[in-house]
Amino acid sequence: MAATQEKATPCCLDAAPAKSSALLRKASDPMRDWTVSGSDPSQDPIRNRAAVPTLIRPIETLPAPSTNTTATKGIPVMLRAQTSHPLEPLSAAEISVAVATVRAAGATPEVRDSMRFVEVALVEPDKHVVALADAYFFPPFQPSLLPRTKGGPMIPSKLPPRQARLVVYNKKSNETSIWIVELSEVHAATRGGHHRGKVISSEVVPDVQPPMDAMEYAECEAVVKDFPPFREAMKKRGIEDMDLVMVDPWCAGYHSEADAPSRRLAKPLIFCRTESDCPMENGYARPVEGIHVLVDMQNMVVLEFEDRKLVPLPPADPLRNYTPGETRGGVDRSDVKPLQIIQPEGPSFRVNGHFVEWQKWNFRIGFTSKEGLVIYSVAYIDGSRGRRPVAHRLSFVEMVVPYGDPNAPHYRKNAFDAGEDGLGKNAHSLKKGCDCLGYIKYFNAHFTNFTGGVETIENCVCLHEEDHGILWKHQDWRTGLAEVRRSRRLTVSFICTVANYEYGFYWHFYQDGHIEAEVKLTGILSLGALQPGETRKYGTTIAPGLYAPVHQHFFVARMDMAVDSKPGETFNQVVEVNVKVEEPGKNNVHNNAFYAEEKLLKSELQAMRDCNPLSARHWIVRNTRNVNRTGQLTGYKLVPGSNCLPLAGSEAKFLRRAAFLKHNLWVTSYARDEVYPGGEFPNQNPRIGEGLATWVKKNRSLEEADIVLWYVFGVTHIPRLEDWPVMPVERIGFTLMPHGFFNCSTAVDVPPNTCDLDLKDNGMTAKPIQNGLLAKL
């Protein structure tokens, strides 16, 4: 990701002018005082750190707060450090250096020309390096993150160099390799890549295929369209204009040895637009059935082609398109009045690079080509207790979409949208459409393309505040006095498109200390064609000759927890809570008793668990060393939302690669290289249960550990007629909620609502229904 941009979404009101220094100085905490213009230098925590050892870099090298703090368009921006934080996403210059370094290391010109760059990602440093950076090198400077030792900590004068990890596919040899390249600020920024980095290691990974790339998809489509037998097959279906044809290359998956990774394969799905002048013609409305195509993506040739069954193209459905108004035979609604979100004094959050502070929360924003949005170092500032960590790293690491129709080609539709494609690489530029409202902070994202160039997705991540209804309310019936607090949340999000579907990924932070993870599913259904008079039990007929197969969507959230724990500490455990009904007897004479029973999950194999709404099952991550005022261990609980498990037999082919779908919850002891639940390379993966299902066989102890939660949640989609031509947003997710973490509710600290007591109804109160009509007063 690039340096952040301070701008408001073009769909919203113009930005308010920057706050005056007098307004900014209203903040009460010292950190806020020294990060705004006009602040008192005596409050600078840098200048007050007299106890810092002399091994630390001289503090004068950092810019003075009074001259380096700005407030652009109302967003207070904190002091910017001179060097990149260890968790800062790779810049465009760093990516260029990494690519040039690897390409230069190629043994021959042929090898260098054959290199294709699938991924360039930051090598995230060990947790103690992050702790050191946050303690002494980057604001807000938190020395408490480091463990206390006799004589004080020995602090090095600089942090270790940043490193990049590259996944490289050799198009000539069909080999995949992983490279580690050392970077430095001089290499990446000052010299603009003139001086190359240093190769630390390189390794060929046997028997794998890396994710597919957009360039490959475009080339595959062109190859299929130029294939004479394909053109002849389309001609039989009445299509001679290849510009109307859409070829969506899908990864082959793994169904038999024919799909082995010794070849790089794609099995495209075919669709066809109608002859229409509609600017947003929905090509997915006409799937082409009966054609089998297998493409060698290494050499870009058609390996297999068969016109198995002539299924007529579905007729052009007048309701097929999703453009507004008359272009789809309808009329837009005219009764929607403007709804404006305004923040005349600017937002309540503050941003320094990728470091965010809001309502006692602070965290860092990251981004990868595979996962998309990553949230690092999540902590809550809790009065006299100071900074209290909650999680080290939060992200969505995989998603799987299996279809339930046993007929071709739908049985092989089981996409791994992160591992086979990359959620981040498919992210949107949010300036192309009003995805967020209000005062917005955008972050760019940088990626390498297949040939090693750097591409930028502008406005890729959205950070903004949202009103969220009532936080809490109570009215005393004796006095008539009422107290109410309005809820506000900070939302960090991105949206990606993988073929026909859109997915929005959201992390919501609330004022009462809880975090909500949410996925929004929308887009266009993936359809099948029907013979005249035919129906399918495995889907819904939504238009003449057109049906939508049943399918499921599964997402995996990986949560590297750190409840009240410094980086690297092993003081967390997980307990499962189930509500049980008391047995009839002397303890339950009225047969009304029930209670919550806790069970410690002692090992990884014991911690493979499923949701159970009948027992209100949830899980709590507890710190084994910290207690609250009642003597209970402090914790955060994972509260499931609606969920499901795979509706497939145990021998289903997609479960070879997605064994992690067999349980809703997995818990592991942190290991640096255990990130992707289906393994790093699920594309055409022949190995059974690689990844999470294999790691837990170590059966490591969880009684006191550095805990990682893997929560698998999904939705079963039985398409409706109302899901056509667009699928309205469906929301699923879960909540991380404080449980004994705070001594009392933090919601009481939220300022009371203010309102106009002379409220009017603006003449819109409705009369009783008369003659079937609703009249205004």
Summary of the structure (lengths in Angstrom):
residues: 777
radius of gyration: 28.2
end to end distance: 55.2
largest distance: 86.4
contacts: 2442
relative contact order: 0.11
helix: 16%
strand: 35%
